[in-house]
Amino acid sequence: MAKVKIGDQVREYENGTAYLEIAKEYQEQYPYDIMLASVNGKLAELNKKVFKDCELKFLTVADKPGHQTYQRTTKLIMLKAFYEAVGREHVEKVTVKFSAGKGLFVKPAGDFVLNQELLNKVKDKMREYVERKLPIEKRSMNTEDAIELFTKHGMYDKALLFKFRRVSRVNVYSIGGFEDYFYGYMAPDTGYIKQFDLIPFDDGFVMLIPDLAEPDKLPEFLPSHKLYHVLKESSQWGEQMRIPNIGALNQEISSGRANELILIQEALQEKKIGQIAEMIASQPGKKFVMIAGPSSSGKTTFSHRLSIQLQALGMKPHPIAVDNYFVDREKSPRDKDGNYNFEALECVDVPLFNQDMVKLLSGETVELPRFNFVIGKREYKGDYMTLGKDDILVIEGIHCLNDKFSYSLPKESKFKIYISALTQLNIDEHNRIPTTDGRLLRRMVRDARTRGTSAKETIRMWPSVRRGEEGNIFPFQEEADVMFNSAAVYELAVLKQYAEPILFQIPKDCPEYLEAKRLLKFLDYVQGVSSENIPQNSIVREFIGGSCFRV
């Protein structure tokens, strides 16, 4: 018998009892379906069994790891259904590309016509699997055998990925003979997936599941068309460069082409920035370039590089960082968990910002503030600015697309830019890399270097950051005149060296450890690259250091 502590209770269970059976006893105490177990602080699938005394907690679809498990399991069910509905011999590839609205954009390729009729067949098969509660089996196999298996299945991205894996074994999941590899945990059977939908979109379809914020209902599909086209463009560029995934990136790095890849990526971004500058220069009535985007998008470096391009066109730009208008930290609002909500508009001294901008427009000299992130206070250190009639202000901050922030500035005088690090890489064709993971790693590395913030603290604050983005940034992104993707195809290979040491500092007994472990496992897929050949004006330099700009 094993003693299992659950909350304040300690109960005895026979050795070999599955966590699934214990979860059934406690399900009524949870508002949402239990998806995973946490055993002594370590995540475990519900099929795992008790063999010794432990402390057991349950995670539902309302918890991030549980929601990720729901999404992962839905993908496996969808893939089996798609291959069965079309016929494996007619399917060349099914790629889960990137986020679209509240769903995932999927692009299949092969000898078939993708239409509503086919998607209905796929959905019918998915519902059939759910009703039958088919077991999701997991087996461990030798890495070399896994390479052979997925080569046979035509899943070449996975075979290439495993070529660079250091571990000797990998886990393969299957439903009724359909085998696949997934980065993360799965539900015990198909019956756990109660809500989903497949919606035709562009040249593929969107797979919808309940959102983490509302895990008991399907969200409405509201695509952000401008953002989608930027993601699609980035994905197409990755395919043209033959680097659509981590395996291909590792192949380039191991072949000694990392420096060439860095130069090509930086040249592409510089070309895009130059095109945006030409758009602005062609509209002389625009006096305010408003740059917004979620945390760690590279807004500061982008604003400086855009300013240089504008100067090359004969304009006189002046970069202004909204972060320097933060109120003193103790005056910042807090979220529902009691943490500082640095993404709230109230974190910025909006009246002072508008007052200074109006003064600058009228030709007055203004002393601009500088925010000290280490001590959490706004300071004045003699940064004076005076504008002439030919000058243009390049303003960057998360609220810049929100007209409530710049209420004193005429709408017709603003040129709005949305910037985000929209990771174009996937781990393989079925395992995507969320753009939020790339930004979290960026912020973690930067804040440890410049703001004295530990990785543990960055992870702790991240949910609040994400909630702030949902309310203060994403609703305004489609109002942008242009969008810019700041992600570099090579950056994960560089960030790896900086992120791993600070992630390893997070103790096993704190809540942030599970996320740290997930990120470390993710980074283990990527081969590292030295940062020495990254140009000083690169957006990546804003996070790792060595930038030629004051960022």
N, C-alpha and C positions, 0 to 999 in steps of 0.2 A: 504493500500500500504506500501511496505517496501523499504527503500533506501539501495541499494547494491553497495558497492564500489568495482570495479574491475580494478586494476591498477590505472590509473589517472582518470578514469571515475566513476561517481556516477549515477546509473540508478534506476528507480522505477519499482518494480514488485508487482503483486498482491500476497497477502498472500496465501500460498499453492502452489506457483510455484515451481516445482522440479528443483534442481540444474542441472539435466539432460537437461532440456529445455534451461537453460541459457548456458550450456556448448555447445550445438549445435550452438548457435549464435556466439561463440568465437572459435570454433574448427579450423577454417581456419587460425587463428593466431598462431596455434601451429603446429610444424612439425610432431608430433606423436599423437596418439589417447589419448584423455583425459580419465582417469580412475577413478579419485577421486577428491573431492573438499576439500579445506581447508577453514573452516569457523571460522573467528576470531582466527586463529592459531590452530584450532582443526580439525582433519581429519573427513570427513563425506562421506558416500556413495552418489552417484549421485541421488539415489532415494529419498533422504531426501529433505525436502521442506523449503522454505523461510517463516518465520513467524514474523521476526523482522529485524530491520536495522542490517547490518553486513558488514564485509569486506570479500570478496570471492576471493580465488585463486584456480587455477586448477593444478592438477598433472597428468602427462602423464606416459606412459610406460617407458619413459626415466628417471623418478624419482624413487628412491628406493621403496617408498610406493606404487606407481602405478604399478611398475614391480611385486612387491609381490602380488598385487591384481590380476594381469594377471595370475601369476602362480597358485594362489589359485583357481581362477575360472576355469582354465584349469583342475586342479585336480578334481574338482567337476564334470565337464562335463565328464572327462575320467572315473570316478568311476560309474556314472550313466550308461554310455555306456557299460562298462565292465559287470556290473551286468545284464543289459538287454540282452547283446549278449550271455552271458553264461547261464543266468537264475539264479535268486537269490538262488534257492534251491540247486544249484550246487557250490555256492561260499562259502567257509569257511571264507576267509579273503583276503583282498587286502591291503598290507602294503607298504607305501611309505617310503623306507629305508633311503637312503642317496644320496649325489651327486655322479654322475658318468660322467666324462667328463664335458660337459656343461649342462647336463640334470640331471634328478632324477631317481634313480634306484627303480623300483617297483617290488615287489615279491608277486604274487597272489598264493593262495592255495585253493584247492577244487577238485571237481570231474569233471575235464576237462583236455584237452591236450592244453598246451600253445604252439602255433606255429604261423608262419607268417599268416596263413589263419585266425586264430582267431583274431589276432591283426588287420588284414585288416577289419574284421567285426566291431571291436570296433571303428576303425578310421572312417569307413563309417557312423556309428551312431553318432559319434562326429561331423562330417561335417554336418549331417542332422540337429542336434540340433543347430549348428551355423547358418545354412541357415534359420532356422525357427525363430531365435531370441527369444527363449523361455525365459520368464521372470524368474529371480532368486528371489524367494520369501524369506522373512525373517520374522520369528516370535519369540517372546520372550515367554519362558515357564518356569514354576517352575522347579527348579533343580531336585527335586524328580521325577517329571514327565519325565524329560529328561533322568534320570537314567533308568526309566521303559521303555521309548521309545527305547533307544539304546540297552538295554538288549533284547528287542523283535526283533530288527533288527540284533542281533548277533554281534554287535559292542561293545564287552565287555570292550575293552580298554577305550572307552569313558565313559562307565558306571562307571568304577573304578576311572577314573580321576575326575568325578563330585562328587564322594563320599567325596573328600577332598577339594572341592571348598567352600569358605566362602560365596560367593555371593548367593543370593536366587533365581536368575533367570539366564538363559543362552539363547543365540540366536541360533536358528536352521535355516539353509538354506535348500531350496528345489528347485528342478527342476522337474516339472511334477510329483510330488508325491514322488520322490527320496529324502530322508532327510539325512542330515549330519551336523556335527558340525565342524566349522573351526575357528582357532585362527587368526582373522583379517577380513578385509573387502572384499567385493565381487563386481564384476561388476553388472550393472543393468540387463543384459540379456546375453544369450549365444552368441549373434552376435558380441560381443566385441573380441572374441577369433578367430583371423583370421589365425594364423600360429601355427602349432604344428606337432609333429610326434611321433610315437611309434616304437621303434627299438628293436628287440629281442637281449638280452644280457645275457649270462650265464644262470641261472635258472629263469630269469625274463625278464623284458624289461625296456628300458630307455624312459622316457617321455621328449621330447625336446620341448623347447619354445625359442623364441628369447632371446638373452643375453641382460643384462642391458646396456652394452656398445654399442651394435648395435641392438636396439629394432625393427628394421624394416626387419630383415631377420633371418632365422633359422641358427644356427651355425652348422658346421660339427661335427659329433660325433667322437671324438678322445679319446677313453678311456685310462686312466692311469692304466695299468694292475696291477702294484705293489701296487699302492695306493688303488685300488679297493679291492684287496685281504686282505689288512690290515683292511679296513672298514668292509669287510664281516666277517673276523675273530672276530673283536670287536663286531659286531652285534650278531654273533653266541654265543659269550661268554655271552652277556647280556641275551640272550634267555635261555642259560643253567643255568644261575643264577636266572632265572625267573624275571629279571629286564629289560625288553625291553623298558620301557616307564616310564613317570613321575608318573603315577598312581601306578605302581608296586613299584617304589622307595618310594613313600609316604607310601605305605603299609608296607614296610620293616621298615621305620623310626618309624611309629606309633606303630609297634609291638616290638620296643625296640631292633632291630637288627642292628642299625646304626654302632656301634663299630665293630661288626663282619664283616660287609660289608667293612668298611675301611681297616681292617686287611687283608681280602681276596684280595681286589684290590691292596693294596701295595705289598702283597706277589707275586701276578701275575706279576706286573711290575718289581719287583726285579728279578724274575725268567727270564724274557725276557732280562733284562740288563745283567744278568750273561751269558746267551746264546750268546749274541752279543760279550761279552768279550772273550768267548772261540773261537768264529770265528776269532777274531783279533789275539789272541795268537797263533792260528794254522798257521798264515801267517807271519813269522818273517821278511819278507821284507817290511812290512807296518810300516812306521815310523811316519806317520801323520794320525790321526783319525780326519776326517773333518765332523763336525756335523752342519747341516743346517736345517732351517725350518722357517715358517712364524712367525710373531710377537707373543709373549706370548705363545710359545709352550713348554716352560720349558727347553730350551737348556742348560742353565747354570747348573741347578741342575742335569740334565741328565748327563752332562759331568763329574761332580764330582762323581756321583754314578757309572758311567762307570769306572772312574779312580780307584775307590776303588775295583771294581771287577777285574780290570786288575792287581792291586797290589796283590790281593789274588792269582792270577795266576803267581806271581813272576816277573811281569813287573814293570817298573818305569815310570808311566805316569805323565804328567804335564799339567793341564788344562790351556788353554789360551782363554780369551774372546775377540772376534774381536771388540766388542763394545768399548773396551778400546783404540782402534786405530781410533776412530772417530776423524775427524777434528774438530776444534773449531766450535761451533754452527753457528757463524756468517758467516763462510766459507762454510756452507752446501748448496747444491743446493736447488732450490725451484721448486715446481710443477706448473702446468698451472694456479692454483688458487692463487699463491703467497705464499703458505704454505711451510715450510721446508719439503723436501722429504727425510726423514731419511732412507728410504729403498733403495735409489740409491747407486750404487757402489762408486760414487764420494764422499759419506759421510765418506768413510773410506780412511785413508792414506795408500793406497795400496803399494806404493814404500817402505815406512817405515816398514810396516808389513813384506814384503819379505826380506828386508835388515836384520831385526832382526832375522827372522827364519833361514836365511842362516848363520848368525853369530853363532846362537845357535848350528846349525848342525856341524859347524866347531870347536866347543868346546870353543868358546869365551863366556865371561860373558856379559850379556845384562841387562840393567835396563829397565824393562817393564813399559809401561805407565798405568795410571789408569784414566778413564774418569769420571769427576765430572758432573753428570747430572743436579744437581741443578744450577750450574753456567754455564754449557755448555762449559767446557774447559777441555783439556787433561792435566793431572798433573803427576809429577814423585815424588814418595814418598819412594824411596829406595827398590823397589821390584826387586831385582837382581836374575838372574837365570843363571845357568851353566849346560849344559847337558853332560852326559857321553855317552859312546857308546851304553849302554843298555837302554837308556831312549827313551820314545815315547811321542810325543806331541798330546794332545787332544784339538783340536781347535774348538770353536763353534761360529757361526755367520750366519746371513741369506745368505751370499754369498759363503759359504764354498763348495758348490757343483759346483760352477762356476770356471773353470780352469783359467779364466782371473784374478781372485782374487789372486790365489796362483801360479802365472805363473813361479815362480822360483823353485817350488817343483816338482820333477819327478812324473808323473802320476802313475807309478807302485808302488810308495811308499805310495799312499794315500788309506785309507779305508773310504768310504763315507757313512754317515748315514743321512737319512731324518727323522726328527721328527716333529710331529704336534699333536695338541689336537683334535683328531677326535671323537667328541662326539658320543657315541654309543646309547644314549637315544633319544627317540622321545617323543613328548607330548602325542600322541596316534598314532594309525595305519595310520592316514591320515595327521597328522600335525607333521612335522619333526622339529628338532632343528638344524639350520645351525651351522656348526662347527665355523663359524666366530663369532656367538653370544657368544659362550663359551670363545673364545680368547679375544673378546672385553671386556667382564666382567673381565677376568683375568688381562688384561692390565690396565683397569680402576682402579681396586683395588690396583694393584702394584704401578702404577704411582702416585696415590694419596698418598701412603705411603712413597715411596722412592724418588720420583722426584719432589714433590711439584706441580704436575699437577692436575687440577680439572677434574671432570668427564665431564664437559662441553667441556673442551679443548681436552680431549681424543676422545670424540665423533666427534668433529670438525675435528680432524686430521685423523680419521679412514678411510674415503674414499681415502685419499692420501696414507695411509699405504696399503690399499687393492690394489690400482693401482701399487704400488711398488712391492707387492708380485706377482702380475700377470706378471710383466715384469722381475723380478730379482730372483724369487725363484721357482715358479711352473714350468717354462720351464725346469728346471734341476732336478726335483724330481725323474724322472724315471732313472736317472744316478746313484742313490744311490745303494750301495751294500746291504743295509738292511734298512727297515723302522720301526719306533717305534711310537706307539700311546701313547701320554702322558696324555690323558684325563682320569680322574677318574670318575667312575660311580656315586660317591657320591658328587662330587665337587660343583655342582650347589646349593645343599642344604647348603653347607658351605659358598660359595661366596655370597649367598643371604644376609647374615647378614652384610657383608662389603659393598656390592654394593648399597643396598637400601638407606642408609643414604646419600651417596654422589650423588645419582641420584635425590633424593628429593630436593637437593640444586639448581638444574637447574631451572631458572625462566621460567615462561610460555611464556614470550614475546621474547624468543630467538629461533633461528632456530633449536638448538639441543634439544629442549623440546619434539618434536614429537618422536624422537628416544628414549629419556629417558622414556617417557610415555610407549612406546612399550615394553621396557625392564622391566619396573616395572610391567606391566601387565603379562608379561611372567614369572617373578620371583614369582608372586602371585600364580602360579600353584604349586610351590614347597614348601614342608615343610622344615623348617630350622633345621640344625644340628650344635651342638657345635663343635668347632675346637680343643678342648683340647686333644682329643685322636688321632689326626693325628700325625704320627711319625715326628720327627724333620728332617729327610732326605727326606720327601715326596716332590714331585714336586709341590704339592699344596702350600707348605710352601714358595716357591719362591714368591708367590703372596700375601699371607695373613700375612707373617712374621713368625718368630720363627724358621727359618731354622738353622740347624747346620753348613751350608755352608755359605761362604761369597757371597751372591747373592743380 
